[in-house]
Amino acid sequence: MKPILLKGGRVIDPAPQLDQTADVLIEDGRITAVEPNIAAGDGVETVDVSGMVVAPGLIDVHVHFREPGKEEAETVATGAQSAAAGGFTSVCSMPNTQPVTDNQAAVGFIVKQASAANSARVFPYGAISVGQNGEQLAEFARLIEAGVVALSDDGHPVVSSHLMRTALEYAQVFGIPIANHCEELTLADRGTMHEGVVSTRLGLKGIPAAAEDIMVARDVILAELTGGHIHLCHVSTKGAVDIIRRAKDKGVRVTAEVTPHHLTLTHEECEGYNTNAKMNPPLREEADVAALREGLRDGTIDLIATDHAPHHYEAKERDFDEAPFGIIGLETALGLGVHELIGGGVLSLPDLIRRMSTEPARAFHLEGGTLGKGKPADVVVFDPDATWTVDPSRFYSKSRNTPYTDHTLTGRVERTIVGGRTVYERAT
Ligand SMILES: [Zn+2]
């Protein structure tokens, strides 16, 4: 592997609060120097990155790659390549595959596919319960041995409070988070969008915000009871943000994520029965978006995660009631962050990188998230000023289900480096 010297970029590393013009030298897969005016030695690939930002590679702790089971929507390889194109160097893939990733062999398969893909790193989640049936705990010790970094039944909530308590206690032994999709199912009652004026107008069954708030409250109570680490997936309501803020004030071990779409869109997007606006949790109201932005700004919400959920074209072409939940997000996340959150005065550039790299690494105990000397060279280079228009036909993902078609975004990934190797370079 040839050493790489990234020359003259704006180097941002939130952990040591570094933000300055400097060169970054990568040798043998690791960062070996970050300082001004590094001289290029023999055989070094020198890249002029002036005008660009050089930052620790982005980390997404919530993606759905559909292998095994629905390879027509995404495979581990296409998902990893989509991640790399979005500036992500590591992602954590949810276990709601078919069959469910709830045993050692299933985890081993994902690890093998990820290694063969040789692109962004893919760290599997294991299921909390066998078959994600919500009944019997999976064998956490064996799953962790095989390589899982967290546990979740995402796609479904953990309905049983007893099972959640046991899961938090058991996972605590290994020091890894339990991630929950917070939805009180009797209240959600098979709704298909947010319960509010738009669902009334469209005649669609709504999911009230309270369905999320109730389970978020339960989960932080159980985290407090057990001392375990609860990670709350895709927080979407003002009420949930308030509950998490109070729990953090009390010292409960809770971390939380928010998606780019919940930070930028509301239930109005469902007008016209737009199935690319159908997700779970659903897009909410202006007041929720404002609360999520404030929660992200003040650290109540730790990190941004995409909930990248590929679906085949035909599935999303069904009626709104019948179409599956979810949208893809890996290739639009950074552009949305720069355009909407920095452009909207919510975050600074270093704050955005903190929420998309440093904090995900910290919450999930992953390497990366920093450009520290000797660390693995997982790096993103992006142009913070470039604007571009979303054209799904150019996505590396196998799927096209995005509500952002034709949106103009700011911030374009130029190069993604994983372990010292360039895995994505923008075609010019
Ligand atoms: Zn979910």
Residues whose N, C-alpha, C, O or C-beta is under 5 A from the ligand:
A	BS01	ZN	D154 G155 H181 N280
